[in-house]
């Protein structure tokens, strides 16, 4: 299991664009946000024991080494976009015509 060592915070800027900030440890987040608990129920065992912050949704896994936190507004927007996205339809291959049938 890879060690999760990057803390990513995703918020929305004043102009409406997504802002992503990465940190090497939880210390800067502890200075900016109040810790209200620790993650104890994640199916990703590397997230267990990670801090839960007031005003941020997370922790959630992103790749093998990133711990992601999102502002509630970003979480809601991205979740709606994800839910509205239609999956690509797979085309079924048609069977090749039988050689005997095409020669007739």
N, C-alpha and C positions, 0 to 999 in steps of 0.2 A: 504494500500500500504506500503510495507516494505521500510525502509530508506536505501538508497544505501550509505554505509559508508566505502567501501574498494575500493581503486583505484589500478587497476592491469595494469602493463605495460608488454607487451609481445614483446620481441626482439629476434634476432638470434645472438648467440655468434660467436666468431672468428672461432671456430671449427665446426660451422654449426648447433649446437643444439639449440633448443628453450629455451630461458631464460625467466622466469616469476618472476616479482618482485611486491610485494604487499605493499601498503602504507595506513596508516590510515587516511590521509587527502591529499588534493591537494597541500599543501605547498611545499613538496619536488619536485614535478613536476614543480611547478612554478619557482623553483630555477634552474632546469636543462633545461627547455624548455621555449621558448617565447610563451605567450598566444596571439593568434591572433583573438580570439572572444569567443562567448559563444554559446552553442547549443540552438537553438530556434525552431527546427522543428521536433524533435524526437516524435514518437508516444508513447514512454515510457515517461510519464510525469515526472518521477523522474529524467530523464536526462536533462530536460530543465533547462537552466541556468548554466550547467556544463561547465567548460573551454574547449576550443578547442586549441590544441597546434600545433605549427609549427613542422613538422617532425614526427607527430604521427597521425594515423587514429583513430578517435573516438571523443567523447565517444560512446560506445555501451554497451548495457546491457549484463551481464553474470550472470545468476541466479537472485536471488531476491535482493542481497545486494552488488553486485560487479559492478563497472564501469570499463570497459576495454578499453585500448588504445593499438594499435599495431603499430609497425614500418611498413612503406609501403611495405617492402620486405616480412615480415611475413604475412601481410594482403593479398598480391597477392598470395603467396604460399598456404595459408590455403583456400583461396577462390577457387583456381584452384582444390585443392584436394577435397573440398566440392562439386564442380560442377561435377567432374569426378566420384565421388562415385556413384555406381549404387544402387538404392534402393532394399531392399530385396523383392523378389517376394513372394507374399502370395499364399499359396496353398489353393485351395478351397476344402472344405470337400465334399466327395461324399456322396450322400444319402445312408442310410443303405438299403440293399436289403429288399424288401418286404417279410415278413415272409411266406406268402402264396406262393410266387413265388419260394422260396428256398426249400419248402417242396415237390414240385411237381417233 
